[in-house]
Amino acid sequence: MPRGVSYQVLARKYRPQSFADVAGQEAVVGTLMRALDAGRVAHAFLFTGSRGVGKTTLARILAKCLVCAQGVSSKPCGTCTLCLGVAQGTLTDVVEIDGASNNSVEQVRDLQEVARFQPQLARCKLFIIDEVHMLSSSAFNALLKILEEPPPHVKFIFATTEPHKIPVTILSRCQRYDFKRLPQQVIVGRLKQVLALEQVAISDGGLEVIARAAEGGMRDALSLADQVLSFAGTAGATAEQVTEALGIIDRRSVVRAVEAVIRGDAKDALAVVDAAWARGHDQRQLLAAIAEELRHLCVANATGSVRGFADLTDEELSRIDARARQLDGKDLTRLLGLALDGIDPTARAEDPRLSVELVLLRMCGRPPLGDALAISEAILRLEALAKGKAVPPLSEAEVARAAAQPRVVAAPPAPALTPSTAPPVPPPAPPPAPLRSDPTVPPTLFDGEDPPVIAEVPSATAPPAPHAEGEPEDEPEDMPEDNAAPVAAAAPATAARPAAPEAPAEEDEEGPDPAAGLPLEGVDARFLAFVDQVARSHRPMAMHLDHARLLRTHDGAVEVFFPRELHARALSAAVDAPVIKDALDAAFGKGARLVIVPPPAESSQVHVSVAEARERALAEAQRALEQHAKSHPVVEKAVALFGGEVRQVKRR
């Protein structure tokens, strides 16, 4: 026979012939050996796992153990006619069937007919069906009958890479053994043994490249080693030669691309794509390799070390752990998301190179994470403020910027009124009751002075009152008619007109504010009116005033203190702002001024802050709601009927 025609590849030449030769499947091997030695052999086995991990190999070894001439044992002799017949595939009592090509119901029925006959040479008849998940539904139904009541001399060994496709009626009648992917260290060790027997050499770096490319399969590793030996000969192959021989993506190129996108260096990232394209590498595999490297960095950043979460060499583990500690976890997560989103489109793209370049450009051109988070936070605050809801306090840096330049929103100038169109100014109305009064508050806070007359301050979120049909709209309050006496406080616009039906208020998507309309106990009415007026002009400033506690008023000074120094620092530079002074004049009288004092020694005060009062009101309303819901007859009947309890009550 010509030289080379009879060559046997390494995967077949060094296929394990006994349990002792199997590497990396200790759990499966140990279980099968103990079952054989104890005589507890099932009639059907299911071997599952990825390709090349030893499913069919162990099926043949198990067949040897069952048919060996020296008896059923976990250590067959391997030299008798029966053992050699199994190894060579010539024993008629051991039938290997490819499920992908023998998947019809007629072929399974033929198997049933053969199974009825006694074995010719061995003590039992074995059927090894590879890729059993490829059988049709009708074939599975036919196979189920013989699995339910198998002849005593028949054993089945099924192998599959996709056990989820097998009907549960078949699975429940088999002993299932899951084969794991082999670690790189196990593959490298086995390759060294085989190469030593072959008297050839491959560098340690080259063996690591082969083990990584095998993806946990020993058969794939031996086939790749065969290919490398044909490329490099017996002189030994380096890692670079192995990479070139297998046509896989160099690990250093992947690391270079990842470092480029982390730095935002588009030029270097695109250079990696260009080099991979020139070598004919699959662009989807390049992007998948980049995503895998980013995944390792994300895991190392989140857990402190990628060791135990990735099958890598010690050198790579140390490099990834050290690099991950220097990077931001959220930024790495964003990069990984962008890479994953581009893998499938790249596989379907007409120009994969262009698709990968677009993904890398997006990764390099991402906005800085700090700016993105700041914008997102600002949007959330604006949405909450627009709905009149409380928002968490700002950070110290944000507070300093807001306090340095307080902004007051000025009302636009009103158009001039002609004498023929200007409506008469209504006479001053008597002062209404204060907004949200508190019976525990004394009638006056200014020593020796009468309380100033102030107008009712409408809520900042209340909708404007509708106008009667044919009635002109009200003009701004700060535009009195010529030669008319100034009005200290204008009455509400709806005081002198007949009541009109209210327009339904438009609720936002999240519903109305649960604090709206609740009485705020312990808050001075005039201080509450002052805070409300500030909120209409400068909401960020009012957010800090919500946390102020009114201490006292003395000689025109409204003394307040803050339990937290953060709010005091924010308002210390803005006490003389026009928005503050205008609101003080309207609520406490002309010339009132805001004074921030240190917190008193005793914390028990008559007045609480608006934020505290709102929180108490919400808690009390929730308690009342829960009590009302729990005492409802329908709820009580449901609890008595089902024997449960009410855990939570939500507002609709």
Long-range contacts (C-beta under 8 A, 24 or more apart in sequence): 9-222, 9-223, 9-226, 10-194, 10-198, 10-222, 10-223, 10-225, 10-226, 11-219, 11-222, 11-223, 11-226, 14-194, 14-197, 14-222, 15-57, 16-54, 16-57, 16-61, 17-61, 17-64, 17-78, 17-87, 18-61, 18-64, 18-75, 18-76, 18-78, 19-61, 19-74, 19-75, 22-54, 22-57, 22-58, 22-61, 23-182, 23-186, 23-189, 23-190, 23-218, 24-53, 24-54, 24-180, 24-182, 24-183, 24-186, 24-187, 24-218, 25-53, 25-54, 25-58, 25-179, 25-180, 27-180, 28-58, 28-177, 28-178, 28-179, 29-58, 31-177, 32-58, 32-62, 32-74, 32-177, 33-74, 34-74, 36-62, 36-65, 36-66, 36-72, 36-73, 36-74, 37-73, 37-74, 39-72, 41-66, 41-72, 41-155, 42-174, 42-175, 43-147, 43-150, 43-154, 43-155, 43-156, 44-147, 44-150, 44-155, 44-156, 44-157, 44-158, 44-173, 44-174, 44-175, 45-155, 45-156, 45-157, 45-158, 45-174, 45-175, 45-177, 46-132, 46-158, 46-159, 46-160, 46-163, 46-166, 46-171, 46-174, 46-175, 46-176, 46-177, 47-157, 47-158, 47-159, 47-160, 47-177, 47-179, 48-159, 48-160, 48-161, 48-163, 48-176, 48-177, 48-178, 48-179, 49-161, 49-178, 49-179, 49-180, 49-181, 50-161, 50-179, 50-181, 50-215, 50-216, 50-217, 51-161, 51-217, 51-219, 51-220, 52-214, 52-216, 52-217, 52-218, 52-219, 52-220, 52-221, 53-179, 53-180, 53-181, 53-182, 53-216, 53-217, 53-218, 54-179, 54-218, 55-130, 55-159, 55-179, 56-128, 56-130, 56-159, 58-179, 59-128, 59-157, 59-159, 60-86, 60-87, 60-94, 60-128, 62-157, 63-94, 63-126, 63-128, 63-157, 66-122, 66-123, 66-124, 66-126, 66-155, 67-91, 67-93, 67-94, 67-121, 67-122, 67-123, 67-124, 67-126, 72-123, 81-121, 82-121, 82-122, 85-121, 91-121, 91-122, 92-120, 92-121, 93-119, 93-120, 93-121, 93-122, 93-124, 93-125, 93-126, 94-122, 94-125, 94-126, 94-128, 95-125, 95-126, 95-127, 95-128, 96-128, 96-130, 97-127, 97-128, 97-129, 97-130, 98-130, 98-131, 99-129, 99-130, 99-131, 99-132, 99-133, 99-134, 99-135, 99-160, 100-130, 100-131, 100-134, 103-134, 103-135, 103-136, 103-139, 104-136, 104-138, 104-139, 105-136, 105-138, 105-139, 105-141, 105-142, 107-139, 108-135, 108-139, 108-142, 108-143, 109-142, 111-143, 111-146, 112-142, 112-145, 112-146, 115-146, 115-150, 115-151, 115-154, 116-151, 118-153, 119-153, 123-153, 124-153, 124-154, 124-155, 125-153, 125-154, 125-155, 126-154, 126-155, 126-156, 126-157, 127-154, 127-155, 127-156, 127-157, 128-157, 128-159, 129-156, 129-157, 129-158, 129-159, 130-159, 130-160, 131-159, 131-160, 131-161, 132-158, 132-159, 132-160, 132-166, 133-160, 133-161, 133-162, 133-163, 133-165, 133-166, 137-167, 140-166, 140-167, 140-169, 140-170, 143-170, 144-169, 144-170, 144-173, 147-173, 147-174, 148-173, 180-216, 181-215, 181-216, 181-217, 182-214, 182-216, 182-217, 182-218, 183-216, 183-311, 184-208, 184-211, 184-212, 184-311, 184-312, 184-313, 187-211, 187-214, 187-216, 187-218, 187-221, 190-218, 190-221, 191-221, 191-222, 191-225, 194-222, 194-225, 195-225, 198-229, 199-234, 200-229, 200-234, 200-236, 201-234, 201-235, 201-236, 202-228, 202-229, 202-232, 202-236, 202-237, 202-242, 203-236, 203-237, 203-238, 203-239, 203-242, 205-238, 205-239, 205-242, 206-237, 206-238, 206-239, 206-241, 206-242, 208-239, 208-313, 209-239, 209-242, 209-243, 209-246, 209-248, 209-251, 210-242, 210-246, 212-251, 213-246, 213-248, 216-311, 247-279, 247-280, 247-281, 248-281, 248-285, 249-276, 249-281, 249-285, 249-286, 249-289, 254-286, 254-289, 254-290, 254-292, 254-293, 255-293, 257-286, 257-290, 257-360, 258-290, 258-293, 258-294, 258-297, 260-360, 260-364, 261-290, 261-335, 261-360, 261-363, 261-364, 262-327, 262-331, 262-335, 264-364, 264-365, 264-366, 265-364, 266-360, 266-361, 266-364, 266-365, 269-360, 269-361, 269-363, 269-364, 270-357, 270-360, 270-361, 273-353, 273-356, 273-357, 273-360, 277-353, 282-352, 283-346, 283-352, 283-353, 283-355, 283-356, 284-343, 284-346, 284-347, 284-352, 286-356, 287-339, 287-342, 287-343, 287-346, 287-356, 287-359, 288-343, 290-339, 291-336, 291-339, 291-340, 291-343, 294-332, 294-335, 294-336, 294-339, 295-336, 296-320, 296-324, 297-323, 297-324, 297-327, 297-332, 298-324, 298-329, 298-332, 298-333, 298-336, 300-324, 300-325, 301-325, 301-327, 301-328, 301-329, 301-332, 302-329, 328-369, 330-369, 331-369, 334-366, 334-369, 335-363, 335-366, 338-362, 338-363, 338-366, 339-363, 385-539, 387-461, 387-508, 387-510, 387-513, 388-460, 388-461, 388-513, 388-516, 389-513, 390-515, 390-543, 390-546, 390-611, 390-614, 391-543, 393-543, 393-544, 393-547, 393-564, 393-566, 393-567, 394-540, 394-543, 394-570, 396-566, 396-569, 399-544, 399-566, 399-567, 399-569, 399-570, 400-569, 400-570, 402-540, 402-541, 402-570, 403-569, 403-570, 403-571, 403-572, 403-573, 403-574, 404-573, 406-538, 406-541, 406-574, 406-577, 406-579, 407-538, 408-537, 408-538, 408-577, 408-578, 408-579, 409-537, 409-538, 411-476, 411-478, 414-475, 414-476, 414-479, 417-475, 417-479, 417-481, 422-475, 422-481, 423-472, 423-475, 424-481, 425-480, 425-481, 425-484, 425-487, 426-491, 426-496, 428-487, 428-488, 428-489, 428-490, 428-491, 429-491, 429-492, 429-495, 429-496, 431-455, 431-489, 432-456, 432-491, 432-492, 434-525, 434-526, 434-529, 435-525, 435-528, 435-529, 435-532, 436-519, 436-520, 436-523, 436-525, 436-528, 437-525, 438-520, 438-521, 438-522, 438-523, 438-524, 438-525, 440-521, 440-522, 440-606, 441-524, 441-525, 441-606, 441-607, 445-524, 445-526, 445-552, 445-553, 446-553, 446-554, 446-556, 446-588, 446-589, 447-554, 447-555, 451-526, 451-589, 452-588, 452-589, 452-590, 453-488, 453-489, 454-489, 454-526, 454-529, 454-586, 454-587, 454-588, 454-589, 455-489, 455-490, 455-491, 455-492, 455-586, 456-492, 457-529, 457-532, 457-533, 457-586, 457-587, 458-492, 459-516, 459-532, 460-532, 460-535, 460-536, 461-513, 461-516, 463-503, 463-505, 465-493, 465-494, 465-500, 466-500, 466-501, 466-502, 466-503, 467-500, 468-497, 468-498, 468-500, 471-497, 489-586, 511-651, 511-652, 514-618, 514-621, 514-651, 515-614, 515-617, 515-618, 518-614, 518-617, 518-618, 518-621, 519-617, 520-610, 520-613, 520-614, 520-617, 521-613, 521-616, 521-617, 522-606, 522-607, 522-608, 522-612, 522-613, 522-616, 523-607, 523-608, 523-609, 523-610, 523-613, 524-550, 524-607, 526-587, 526-588, 527-558, 527-587, 527-607, 528-610, 529-586, 529-587, 530-558, 530-583, 530-584, 530-586, 530-587, 530-588, 531-583, 531-610, 533-582, 533-583, 533-586, 533-587, 534-579, 534-580, 534-583, 537-579, 537-582, 537-583, 538-577, 538-579, 541-571, 541-574, 541-577, 541-579, 541-580, 544-570, 544-571, 545-571, 545-610, 546-609, 546-610, 546-611, 546-614, 547-609, 547-610, 547-611, 548-609, 548-610, 549-605, 549-607, 549-608, 549-609, 550-607, 551-597, 551-600, 551-605, 551-607, 553-588, 553-592, 556-588, 556-589, 556-591, 556-592, 556-593, 557-592, 557-593, 557-595, 558-584, 558-588, 558-592, 558-593, 558-594, 558-595, 559-595, 559-597, 560-594, 560-595, 560-596, 560-597, 561-596, 561-597, 561-598, 561-599, 561-600, 562-596, 562-599, 563-599, 563-609, 568-596, 571-596, 572-596, 622-649, 625-649, 625-651
